[in-house]
Amino acid sequence: MSEIKWKQVSVKQVPGRGSEAFATVGQGRVSLSASACNMIEDIYEYNYIEAHAGKVNDITEKIGLRFSKTKTPNSLCYSRRKYKNKLVGGLEVRSKALIAEFYGKTKDNKSTRHPVEIIDDTMIAIDITREL
């Protein structure tokens, strides 16, 4: 039996994506990072979200989320994210129908991260053509 020789490897720890604005999509929900939420001023004062399809040549490339203080027939509720029972930055929209609208059933067991951009004072867009 040979003796194992150990050699230290040089690796650097890469900082997390804490400052990056992104959305995690799949498994019946859309989750927005704290940085994505910071794009909309006073985002947590809004109660509802309306989903919009951003299309190019009739193909959906972006999911638009418009924040509203009033309920409409197509609005969805969201919840704030919690860590150890305390509210933290970020939010989550739980809606299998929303995911199915854009992905069909393909996102039932898989989640992906996508970049987020601001559209206007009350709307952000998730670029579903790019993954992080």
CNS distance restraints for C-alpha pairs under 8 A (distance, minus, plus):
assign (resid  18 and name CA) (resid  34 and name CA) 7.98 0.50 0.50
assign (resid  18 and name CA) (resid  35 and name CA) 7.47 0.50 0.50
assign (resid  19 and name CA) (resid  35 and name CA) 5.83 0.50 0.50
assign (resid  20 and name CA) (resid  33 and name CA) 7.78 0.50 0.50
assign (resid  20 and name CA) (resid  35 and name CA) 5.94 0.50 0.50
assign (resid  20 and name CA) (resid  36 and name CA) 7.51 0.50 0.50
assign (resid  21 and name CA) (resid  32 and name CA) 7.78 0.50 0.50
assign (resid  21 and name CA) (resid  33 and name CA) 6.02 0.50 0.50
assign (resid  21 and name CA) (resid  34 and name CA) 7.30 0.50 0.50
assign (resid  21 and name CA) (resid  35 and name CA) 4.64 0.50 0.50
assign (resid  21 and name CA) (resid  36 and name CA) 4.21 0.50 0.50
assign (resid  21 and name CA) (resid  37 and name CA) 7.88 0.50 0.50
assign (resid  21 and name CA) (resid 115 and name CA) 6.32 0.50 0.50
assign (resid  21 and name CA) (resid 116 and name CA) 5.69 0.50 0.50
assign (resid  21 and name CA) (resid 117 and name CA) 7.71 0.50 0.50
assign (resid  22 and name CA) (resid  32 and name CA) 6.18 0.50 0.50
assign (resid  22 and name CA) (resid  33 and name CA) 5.67 0.50 0.50
assign (resid  22 and name CA) (resid  35 and name CA) 7.46 0.50 0.50
assign (resid  22 and name CA) (resid  36 and name CA) 5.89 0.50 0.50
assign (resid  22 and name CA) (resid 113 and name CA) 6.43 0.50 0.50
assign (resid  22 and name CA) (resid 114 and name CA) 5.53 0.50 0.50
assign (resid  22 and name CA) (resid 115 and name CA) 4.57 0.50 0.50
assign (resid  22 and name CA) (resid 116 and name CA) 5.09 0.50 0.50
assign (resid  22 and name CA) (resid 126 and name CA) 7.75 0.50 0.50
assign (resid  23 and name CA) (resid  30 and name CA) 6.61 0.50 0.50
assign (resid  23 and name CA) (resid  31 and name CA) 5.45 0.50 0.50
assign (resid  23 and name CA) (resid  32 and name CA) 4.52 0.50 0.50
assign (resid  23 and name CA) (resid  33 and name CA) 6.20 0.50 0.50
assign (resid  23 and name CA) (resid  36 and name CA) 7.46 0.50 0.50
assign (resid  23 and name CA) (resid 113 and name CA) 5.52 0.50 0.50
assign (resid  23 and name CA) (resid 114 and name CA) 5.33 0.50 0.50
assign (resid  23 and name CA) (resid 115 and name CA) 6.43 0.50 0.50
assign (resid  23 and name CA) (resid 116 and name CA) 6.45 0.50 0.50
assign (resid  23 and name CA) (resid 126 and name CA) 6.70 0.50 0.50
assign (resid  24 and name CA) (resid  30 and name CA) 5.73 0.50 0.50
assign (resid  24 and name CA) (resid  31 and name CA) 5.08 0.50 0.50
assign (resid  24 and name CA) (resid  32 and name CA) 6.55 0.50 0.50
assign (resid  24 and name CA) (resid 111 and name CA) 6.37 0.50 0.50
assign (resid  24 and name CA) (resid 112 and name CA) 5.49 0.50 0.50
assign (resid  24 and name CA) (resid 113 and name CA) 4.38 0.50 0.50
assign (resid  24 and name CA) (resid 114 and name CA) 6.44 0.50 0.50
assign (resid  25 and name CA) (resid  29 and name CA) 6.10 0.50 0.50
assign (resid  25 and name CA) (resid  30 and name CA) 4.64 0.50 0.50
assign (resid  25 and name CA) (resid  31 and name CA) 6.56 0.50 0.50
assign (resid  25 and name CA) (resid  99 and name CA) 7.61 0.50 0.50
assign (resid  25 and name CA) (resid 107 and name CA) 7.86 0.50 0.50
assign (resid  25 and name CA) (resid 111 and name CA) 5.33 0.50 0.50
assign (resid  25 and name CA) (resid 112 and name CA) 5.43 0.50 0.50
assign (resid  25 and name CA) (resid 113 and name CA) 6.34 0.50 0.50
assign (resid  25 and name CA) (resid 114 and name CA) 7.66 0.50 0.50
assign (resid  26 and name CA) (resid  30 and name CA) 6.57 0.50 0.50
assign (resid  26 and name CA) (resid  99 and name CA) 6.66 0.50 0.50
assign (resid  26 and name CA) (resid 107 and name CA) 4.86 0.50 0.50
assign (resid  26 and name CA) (resid 108 and name CA) 6.39 0.50 0.50
assign (resid  26 and name CA) (resid 109 and name CA) 7.21 0.50 0.50
assign (resid  26 and name CA) (resid 110 and name CA) 5.76 0.50 0.50
assign (resid  26 and name CA) (resid 111 and name CA) 4.23 0.50 0.50
assign (resid  26 and name CA) (resid 112 and name CA) 6.59 0.50 0.50
assign (resid  27 and name CA) (resid  96 and name CA) 7.47 0.50 0.50
assign (resid  27 and name CA) (resid  99 and name CA) 7.97 0.50 0.50
assign (resid  27 and name CA) (resid 107 and name CA) 5.75 0.50 0.50
assign (resid  27 and name CA) (resid 108 and name CA) 4.63 0.50 0.50
assign (resid  27 and name CA) (resid 109 and name CA) 5.53 0.50 0.50
assign (resid  27 and name CA) (resid 110 and name CA) 6.21 0.50 0.50
assign (resid  27 and name CA) (resid 111 and name CA) 6.33 0.50 0.50
assign (resid  28 and name CA) (resid  94 and name CA) 5.90 0.50 0.50
assign (resid  28 and name CA) (resid  95 and name CA) 5.33 0.50 0.50
assign (resid  28 and name CA) (resid  96 and name CA) 4.09 0.50 0.50
assign (resid  28 and name CA) (resid  97 and name CA) 7.64 0.50 0.50
assign (resid  28 and name CA) (resid  98 and name CA) 7.69 0.50 0.50
assign (resid  28 and name CA) (resid  99 and name CA) 6.02 0.50 0.50
assign (resid  28 and name CA) (resid 107 and name CA) 7.60 0.50 0.50
assign (resid  28 and name CA) (resid 108 and name CA) 6.67 0.50 0.50
assign (resid  29 and name CA) (resid  92 and name CA) 6.77 0.50 0.50
assign (resid  29 and name CA) (resid  93 and name CA) 5.44 0.50 0.50
assign (resid  29 and name CA) (resid  94 and name CA) 4.31 0.50 0.50
assign (resid  29 and name CA) (resid  95 and name CA) 5.47 0.50 0.50
assign (resid  29 and name CA) (resid  96 and name CA) 6.54 0.50 0.50
assign (resid  29 and name CA) (resid  98 and name CA) 7.82 0.50 0.50
assign (resid  29 and name CA) (resid  99 and name CA) 6.83 0.50 0.50
assign (resid  30 and name CA) (resid  92 and name CA) 5.70 0.50 0.50
assign (resid  30 and name CA) (resid  93 and name CA) 5.15 0.50 0.50
assign (resid  30 and name CA) (resid  94 and name CA) 6.60 0.50 0.50
assign (resid  30 and name CA) (resid  95 and name CA) 7.87 0.50 0.50
assign (resid  30 and name CA) (resid  99 and name CA) 7.87 0.50 0.50
assign (resid  31 and name CA) (resid  90 and name CA) 7.24 0.50 0.50
assign (resid  31 and name CA) (resid  91 and name CA) 5.72 0.50 0.50
assign (resid  31 and name CA) (resid  92 and name CA) 4.29 0.50 0.50
assign (resid  31 and name CA) (resid  93 and name CA) 6.35 0.50 0.50
assign (resid  32 and name CA) (resid  36 and name CA) 5.87 0.50 0.50
assign (resid  32 and name CA) (resid  37 and name CA) 6.50 0.50 0.50
assign (resid  32 and name CA) (resid  90 and name CA) 5.35 0.50 0.50
assign (resid  32 and name CA) (resid  91 and name CA) 5.35 0.50 0.50
assign (resid  32 and name CA) (resid  92 and name CA) 6.33 0.50 0.50
assign (resid  33 and name CA) (resid  37 and name CA) 6.37 0.50 0.50
assign (resid  33 and name CA) (resid  89 and name CA) 7.02 0.50 0.50
assign (resid  33 and name CA) (resid  90 and name CA) 4.69 0.50 0.50
assign (resid  33 and name CA) (resid  91 and name CA) 7.04 0.50 0.50
assign (resid  34 and name CA) (resid  38 and name CA) 6.21 0.50 0.50
assign (resid  34 and name CA) (resid  88 and name CA) 7.86 0.50 0.50
assign (resid  34 and name CA) (resid  89 and name CA) 4.29 0.50 0.50
assign (resid  34 and name CA) (resid  90 and name CA) 4.08 0.50 0.50
assign (resid  34 and name CA) (resid  91 and name CA) 7.60 0.50 0.50
assign (resid  35 and name CA) (resid  39 and name CA) 6.86 0.50 0.50
assign (resid  35 and name CA) (resid  89 and name CA) 7.84 0.50 0.50
assign (resid  35 and name CA) (resid  90 and name CA) 7.58 0.50 0.50
assign (resid  36 and name CA) (resid  40 and name CA) 7.93 0.50 0.50
assign (resid  36 and name CA) (resid  90 and name CA) 7.51 0.50 0.50
assign (resid  36 and name CA) (resid 116 and name CA) 6.42 0.50 0.50
assign (resid  36 and name CA) (resid 117 and name CA) 7.75 0.50 0.50
assign (resid  37 and name CA) (resid  43 and name CA) 6.47 0.50 0.50
assign (resid  37 and name CA) (resid  89 and name CA) 7.29 0.50 0.50
assign (resid  37 and name CA) (resid  90 and name CA) 5.93 0.50 0.50
assign (resid  37 and name CA) (resid  91 and name CA) 7.48 0.50 0.50
assign (resid  38 and name CA) (resid  43 and name CA) 7.36 0.50 0.50
assign (resid  39 and name CA) (resid 117 and name CA) 7.98 0.50 0.50
assign (resid  39 and name CA) (resid 118 and name CA) 6.31 0.50 0.50
assign (resid  39 and name CA) (resid 124 and name CA) 7.75 0.50 0.50
assign (resid  40 and name CA) (resid 118 and name CA) 7.66 0.50 0.50
assign (resid  40 and name CA) (resid 121 and name CA) 6.17 0.50 0.50
assign (resid  40 and name CA) (resid 122 and name CA) 6.20 0.50 0.50
assign (resid  40 and name CA) (resid 123 and name CA) 7.46 0.50 0.50
assign (resid  40 and name CA) (resid 124 and name CA) 7.79 0.50 0.50
assign (resid  41 and name CA) (resid 121 and name CA) 7.36 0.50 0.50
assign (resid  42 and name CA) (resid  46 and name CA) 7.67 0.50 0.50
assign (resid  43 and name CA) (resid  67 and name CA) 7.55 0.50 0.50
assign (resid  44 and name CA) (resid  80 and name CA) 7.91 0.50 0.50
assign (resid  45 and name CA) (resid  69 and name CA) 7.48 0.50 0.50
assign (resid  46 and name CA) (resid  67 and name CA) 6.05 0.50 0.50
assign (resid  46 and name CA) (resid  68 and name CA) 5.41 0.50 0.50
assign (resid  46 and name CA) (resid  69 and name CA) 4.71 0.50 0.50
assign (resid  47 and name CA) (resid  67 and name CA) 7.44 0.50 0.50
assign (resid  47 and name CA) (resid  68 and name CA) 6.29 0.50 0.50
assign (resid  47 and name CA) (resid  69 and name CA) 5.18 0.50 0.50
assign (resid  47 and name CA) (resid  70 and name CA) 7.18 0.50 0.50
assign (resid  47 and name CA) (resid  71 and name CA) 7.93 0.50 0.50
assign (resid  47 and name CA) (resid  77 and name CA) 6.47 0.50 0.50
assign (resid  47 and name CA) (resid  78 and name CA) 7.25 0.50 0.50
assign (resid  48 and name CA) (resid  67 and name CA) 5.78 0.50 0.50
assign (resid  48 and name CA) (resid  68 and name CA) 5.14 0.50 0.50
assign (resid  48 and name CA) (resid  69 and name CA) 6.11 0.50 0.50
assign (resid  48 and name CA) (resid  70 and name CA) 6.86 0.50 0.50
assign (resid  48 and name CA) (resid  71 and name CA) 6.41 0.50 0.50
assign (resid  48 and name CA) (resid  75 and name CA) 5.88 0.50 0.50
assign (resid  48 and name CA) (resid  76 and name CA) 5.48 0.50 0.50
assign (resid  48 and name CA) (resid  77 and name CA) 4.88 0.50 0.50
assign (resid  48 and name CA) (resid  78 and name CA) 6.64 0.50 0.50
assign (resid  49 and name CA) (resid  65 and name CA) 6.06 0.50 0.50
assign (resid  49 and name CA) (resid  66 and name CA) 5.40 0.50 0.50
assign (resid  49 and name CA) (resid  67 and name CA) 4.58 0.50 0.50
assign (resid  49 and name CA) (resid  68 and name CA) 5.97 0.50 0.50
assign (resid  49 and name CA) (resid  75 and name CA) 5.40 0.50 0.50
assign (resid  49 and name CA) (resid  76 and name CA) 5.13 0.50 0.50
assign (resid  49 and name CA) (resid  77 and name CA) 6.31 0.50 0.50
assign (resid  49 and name CA) (resid  78 and name CA) 7.27 0.50 0.50
assign (resid  50 and name CA) (resid  64 and name CA) 7.99 0.50 0.50
assign (resid  50 and name CA) (resid  65 and name CA) 5.71 0.50 0.50
assign (resid  50 and name CA) (resid  66 and name CA) 5.11 0.50 0.50
assign (resid  50 and name CA) (resid  67 and name CA) 6.54 0.50 0.50
assign (resid  50 and name CA) (resid  68 and name CA) 7.54 0.50 0.50
assign (resid  50 and name CA) (resid  74 and name CA) 6.37 0.50 0.50
assign (resid  50 and name CA) (resid  75 and name CA) 4.71 0.50 0.50
assign (resid  50 and name CA) (resid  76 and name CA) 6.23 0.50 0.50
assign (resid  51 and name CA) (resid  63 and name CA) 6.78 0.50 0.50
assign (resid  51 and name CA) (resid  64 and name CA) 5.60 0.50 0.50
assign (resid  51 and name CA) (resid  65 and name CA) 4.88 0.50 0.50
assign (resid  51 and name CA) (resid  66 and name CA) 6.48 0.50 0.50
assign (resid  51 and name CA) (resid  75 and name CA) 7.56 0.50 0.50
assign (resid  51 and name CA) (resid  98 and name CA) 7.79 0.50 0.50
assign (resid  52 and name CA) (resid  63 and name CA) 5.84 0.50 0.50
assign (resid  52 and name CA) (resid  64 and name CA) 4.63 0.50 0.50
assign (resid  52 and name CA) (resid  65 and name CA) 6.33 0.50 0.50
assign (resid  52 and name CA) (resid  66 and name CA) 7.63 0.50 0.50
assign (resid  53 and name CA) (resid  60 and name CA) 5.98 0.50 0.50
assign (resid  53 and name CA) (resid  61 and name CA) 7.65 0.50 0.50
assign (resid  53 and name CA) (resid  62 and name CA) 6.14 0.50 0.50
assign (resid  53 and name CA) (resid  63 and name CA) 5.14 0.50 0.50
assign (resid  53 and name CA) (resid  64 and name CA) 6.05 0.50 0.50
assign (resid  54 and name CA) (resid  60 and name CA) 5.50 0.50 0.50
assign (resid  54 and name CA) (resid  61 and name CA) 5.79 0.50 0.50
assign (resid  54 and name CA) (resid  62 and name CA) 4.69 0.50 0.50
assign (resid  54 and name CA) (resid  63 and name CA) 5.97 0.50 0.50
assign (resid  54 and name CA) (resid  64 and name CA) 6.55 0.50 0.50
assign (resid  55 and name CA) (resid  59 and name CA) 5.06 0.50 0.50
assign (resid  55 and name CA) (resid  60 and name CA) 4.17 0.50 0.50
assign (resid  55 and name CA) (resid  61 and name CA) 5.61 0.50 0.50
assign (resid  55 and name CA) (resid  62 and name CA) 6.92 0.50 0.50
assign (resid  56 and name CA) (resid  60 and name CA) 6.42 0.50 0.50
assign (resid  56 and name CA) (resid  61 and name CA) 6.69 0.50 0.50
assign (resid  60 and name CA) (resid 102 and name CA) 7.72 0.50 0.50
assign (resid  61 and name CA) (resid 127 and name CA) 6.17 0.50 0.50
assign (resid  61 and name CA) (resid 128 and name CA) 5.70 0.50 0.50
assign (resid  61 and name CA) (resid 129 and name CA) 5.73 0.50 0.50
assign (resid  62 and name CA) (resid 125 and name CA) 5.97 0.50 0.50
assign (resid  62 and name CA) (resid 126 and name CA) 5.30 0.50 0.50
assign (resid  62 and name CA) (resid 127 and name CA) 4.60 0.50 0.50
assign (resid  62 and name CA) (resid 128 and name CA) 5.48 0.50 0.50
assign (resid  62 and name CA) (resid 129 and name CA) 7.42 0.50 0.50
assign (resid  63 and name CA) (resid 125 and name CA) 5.43 0.50 0.50
assign (resid  63 and name CA) (resid 126 and name CA) 5.03 0.50 0.50
assign (resid  63 and name CA) (resid 127 and name CA) 6.74 0.50 0.50
assign (resid  63 and name CA) (resid 128 and name CA) 7.09 0.50 0.50
assign (resid  64 and name CA) (resid 123 and name CA) 6.63 0.50 0.50
assign (resid  64 and name CA) (resid 124 and name CA) 5.76 0.50 0.50
assign (resid  64 and name CA) (resid 125 and name CA) 4.26 0.50 0.50
assign (resid  64 and name CA) (resid 126 and name CA) 6.36 0.50 0.50
assign (resid  65 and name CA) (resid 123 and name CA) 5.48 0.50 0.50
assign (resid  65 and name CA) (resid 124 and name CA) 5.45 0.50 0.50
assign (resid  65 and name CA) (resid 125 and name CA) 6.13 0.50 0.50
assign (resid  66 and name CA) (resid 122 and name CA) 5.54 0.50 0.50
assign (resid  66 and name CA) (resid 123 and name CA) 4.20 0.50 0.50
assign (resid  66 and name CA) (resid 124 and name CA) 6.65 0.50 0.50
assign (resid  67 and name CA) (resid 122 and name CA) 5.25 0.50 0.50
assign (resid  67 and name CA) (resid 123 and name CA) 6.18 0.50 0.50
assign (resid  68 and name CA) (resid 122 and name CA) 7.34 0.50 0.50
assign (resid  71 and name CA) (resid  75 and name CA) 5.96 0.50 0.50
assign (resid  76 and name CA) (resid  93 and name CA) 7.45 0.50 0.50
assign (resid  77 and name CA) (resid  93 and name CA) 6.71 0.50 0.50
assign (resid  78 and name CA) (resid  91 and name CA) 6.71 0.50 0.50
assign (resid  78 and name CA) (resid  92 and name CA) 5.58 0.50 0.50
assign (resid  78 and name CA) (resid  93 and name CA) 4.59 0.50 0.50
assign (resid  78 and name CA) (resid  94 and name CA) 7.01 0.50 0.50
assign (resid  79 and name CA) (resid  91 and name CA) 5.64 0.50 0.50
assign (resid  79 and name CA) (resid  92 and name CA) 5.36 0.50 0.50
assign (resid  79 and name CA) (resid  93 and name CA) 6.58 0.50 0.50
assign (resid  80 and name CA) (resid  87 and name CA) 6.55 0.50 0.50
assign (resid  80 and name CA) (resid  88 and name CA) 7.26 0.50 0.50
assign (resid  80 and name CA) (resid  89 and name CA) 7.41 0.50 0.50
assign (resid  80 and name CA) (resid  90 and name CA) 6.23 0.50 0.50
assign (resid  80 and name CA) (resid  91 and name CA) 4.43 0.50 0.50
assign (resid  80 and name CA) (resid  92 and name CA) 6.38 0.50 0.50
assign (resid  81 and name CA) (resid  87 and name CA) 5.91 0.50 0.50
assign (resid  81 and name CA) (resid  88 and name CA) 5.65 0.50 0.50
assign (resid  81 and name CA) (resid  89 and name CA) 6.51 0.50 0.50
assign (resid  81 and name CA) (resid  90 and name CA) 5.50 0.50 0.50
assign (resid  81 and name CA) (resid  91 and name CA) 5.09 0.50 0.50
assign (resid  81 and name CA) (resid  92 and name CA) 6.67 0.50 0.50
assign (resid  82 and name CA) (resid  86 and name CA) 5.18 0.50 0.50
assign (resid  82 and name CA) (resid  87 and name CA) 4.44 0.50 0.50
assign (resid  82 and name CA) (resid  88 and name CA) 5.39 0.50 0.50
assign (resid  83 and name CA) (resid  87 and name CA) 6.48 0.50 0.50
assign (resid  83 and name CA) (resid  88 and name CA) 6.43 0.50 0.50
assign (resid  95 and name CA) (resid  99 and name CA) 6.67 0.50 0.50
assign (resid  96 and name CA) (resid 100 and name CA) 6.05 0.50 0.50
assign (resid  97 and name CA) (resid 101 and name CA) 6.04 0.50 0.50
assign (resid  98 and name CA) (resid 102 and name CA) 6.87 0.50 0.50
assign (resid  99 and name CA) (resid 103 and name CA) 5.82 0.50 0.50
assign (resid  99 and name CA) (resid 104 and name CA) 6.96 0.50 0.50
assign (resid  99 and name CA) (resid 107 and name CA) 7.15 0.50 0.50
assign (resid 100 and name CA) (resid 104 and name CA) 4.08 0.50 0.50
assign (resid 100 and name CA) (resid 105 and name CA) 5.81 0.50 0.50
assign (resid 100 and name CA) (resid 107 and name CA) 7.80 0.50 0.50
assign (resid 103 and name CA) (resid 107 and name CA) 6.46 0.50 0.50
assign (resid 106 and name CA) (resid 110 and name CA) 7.68 0.50 0.50
assign (resid 107 and name CA) (resid 111 and name CA) 6.53 0.50 0.50
assign (resid 112 and name CA) (resid 131 and name CA) 6.69 0.50 0.50
assign (resid 112 and name CA) (resid 132 and name CA) 7.77 0.50 0.50
assign (resid 113 and name CA) (resid 131 and name CA) 5.55 0.50 0.50
assign (resid 113 and name CA) (resid 132 and name CA) 5.37 0.50 0.50
assign (resid 114 and name CA) (resid 126 and name CA) 6.30 0.50 0.50
assign (resid 114 and name CA) (resid 127 and name CA) 5.95 0.50 0.50
assign (resid 114 and name CA) (resid 128 and name CA) 6.07 0.50 0.50
assign (resid 114 and name CA) (resid 130 and name CA) 5.94 0.50 0.50
assign (resid 114 and name CA) (resid 131 and name CA) 4.72 0.50 0.50
assign (resid 114 and name CA) (resid 132 and name CA) 5.52 0.50 0.50
assign (resid 115 and name CA) (resid 126 and name CA) 6.00 0.50 0.50
assign (resid 115 and name CA) (resid 127 and name CA) 5.76 0.50 0.50
assign (resid 115 and name CA) (resid 128 and name CA) 7.96 0.50 0.50
assign (resid 115 and name CA) (resid 130 and name CA) 7.06 0.50 0.50
assign (resid 115 and name CA) (resid 131 and name CA) 7.09 0.50 0.50
assign (resid 115 and name CA) (resid 132 and name CA) 6.79 0.50 0.50
assign (resid 116 and name CA) (resid 124 and name CA) 6.73 0.50 0.50
assign (resid 116 and name CA) (resid 125 and name CA) 5.55 0.50 0.50
assign (resid 116 and name CA) (resid 126 and name CA) 4.62 0.50 0.50
assign (resid 116 and name CA) (resid 127 and name CA) 6.29 0.50 0.50
assign (resid 117 and name CA) (resid 124 and name CA) 5.60 0.50 0.50
assign (resid 117 and name CA) (resid 125 and name CA) 5.35 0.50 0.50
assign (resid 117 and name CA) (resid 126 and name CA) 6.73 0.50 0.50
assign (resid 117 and name CA) (resid 127 and name CA) 7.90 0.50 0.50
assign (resid 118 and name CA) (resid 123 and name CA) 6.33 0.50 0.50
assign (resid 118 and name CA) (resid 124 and name CA) 4.38 0.50 0.50
assign (resid 118 and name CA) (resid 125 and name CA) 6.31 0.50 0.50
assign (resid 119 and name CA) (resid 123 and name CA) 5.34 0.50 0.50
assign (resid 119 and name CA) (resid 124 and name CA) 5.19 0.50 0.50
assign (resid 119 and name CA) (resid 125 and name CA) 6.58 0.50 0.50
assign (resid 120 and name CA) (resid 124 and name CA) 7.11 0.50 0.50
